[in-house]
């Protein structure tokens, strides 16, 4: 699992979750600063492991999931996938890779171009 930090305007940041092949799975909402964005990556890792936090849905023939926060509110939405089977496989891969002891790499991106690597603090 890989995360790309994406600078936004006015010092804000968002992130994208990718599988090991580099395929995008989810684009986060925009956070007020880099620190909040990085903390939300850790929150994503915690929440994706909770089956009750992931709700699979379908819209216009495309499957996606919504990830709920600790309060049970919709927090993030995945990108659309052609089939629920494909989506379930991606969710299972994310869950397998998301452990308390896993070290995650975060790519810093500007306009979709990798810039530098930093380790995500635990």
PEFEN-V793517 format. One record per residue. N is the residue number from 0. RES is the residue in one small letter. PHI is phi in degrees with one decimal (NA if undefined). BURIAL is # if it has 9 or more other C-alpha atoms within 8 Angstrom, else .. Layout:
N/RES/PHI/BURIAL
N/RES/PHI/BURIAL
//
This chain:
0/x/NA/#
1/x/-128.6/#
2/x/-126.9/#
3/x/-113.2/#
4/x/-80.6/#
5/x/-122.9/#
6/x/-63.2/#
7/x/-115.0/#
8/x/-70.7/.
9/x/57.7/.
10/x/75.7/#
11/x/-88.0/#
12/x/-139.4/#
13/x/-132.8/#
14/x/-140.2/#
15/x/-123.9/#
16/x/-99.1/#
17/x/-127.7/#
18/x/-79.5/#
19/x/-65.7/.
20/x/-82.4/.
21/x/89.2/.
22/x/-75.6/.
23/x/-69.3/#
24/x/-117.7/#
25/x/-151.9/#
26/x/-110.2/#
27/x/-77.6/#
28/x/-69.4/.
29/x/-86.6/#
30/x/-109.7/#
31/x/-63.4/#
32/x/-157.3/#
33/x/-61.5/#
34/x/-61.5/.
35/x/-64.8/#
36/x/-64.9/#
37/x/-63.5/#
38/x/-62.9/.
39/x/-70.8/.
40/x/-62.7/#
41/x/-63.1/#
42/x/-62.8/.
43/x/-59.5/.
44/x/-59.6/#
45/x/-65.4/#
46/x/-74.6/#
47/x/-64.3/#
48/x/-76.3/.
49/x/-89.7/.
50/x/-57.6/.
51/x/-77.2/.
52/x/-89.1/#
53/x/-112.8/#
54/x/-120.8/.
55/x/-85.5/#
56/x/-136.1/.
57/x/-135.6/.
58/x/-149.2/.
59/x/52.4/.
60/x/76.9/.
61/x/-114.9/#
62/x/-97.8/#
63/x/-152.2/#
64/x/-124.8/#
65/x/-109.5/#
66/x/-103.9/#
67/x/-93.6/#
68/x/-82.4/#
69/x/-63.3/.
70/x/-86.7/.
71/x/86.9/.
72/x/-89.5/.
73/x/-59.6/#
74/x/-117.8/.
75/x/-140.8/#
76/x/-126.2/#
77/x/-73.3/#
78/x/-71.7/#
79/x/-84.7/.
80/x/-127.4/#
81/x/-66.9/.
82/x/-142.2/.
83/x/-65.8/#
84/x/-61.0/.
85/x/-61.4/#
86/x/-61.6/#
87/x/-59.5/.
88/x/-63.4/.
89/x/-67.5/#
90/x/-62.3/#
91/x/-63.7/.
92/x/-62.8/#
93/x/-60.8/#
94/x/-63.9/#
95/x/-63.7/.
96/x/-82.7/.
97/x/-92.5/#
98/x/-128.3/#
99/x/-59.7/.
100/x/-97.9/.
101/x/-77.0/.
102/x/-94.5/.
103/x/-108.7/#
104/x/-95.0/#
105/x/-118.9/#
106/x/-89.4/#
107/x/-89.5/#
108/x/-121.5/#
109/x/-136.0/#
110/x/54.9/.
111/x/64.0/.
112/x/-119.5/.
113/x/-57.7/#
114/x/-118.0/.
115/x/-154.2/.
116/x/-108.0/.
117/x/-137.1/.
118/x/-84.7/.
119/x/-78.4/#
120/x/-68.4/.
121/x/-89.8/.
//
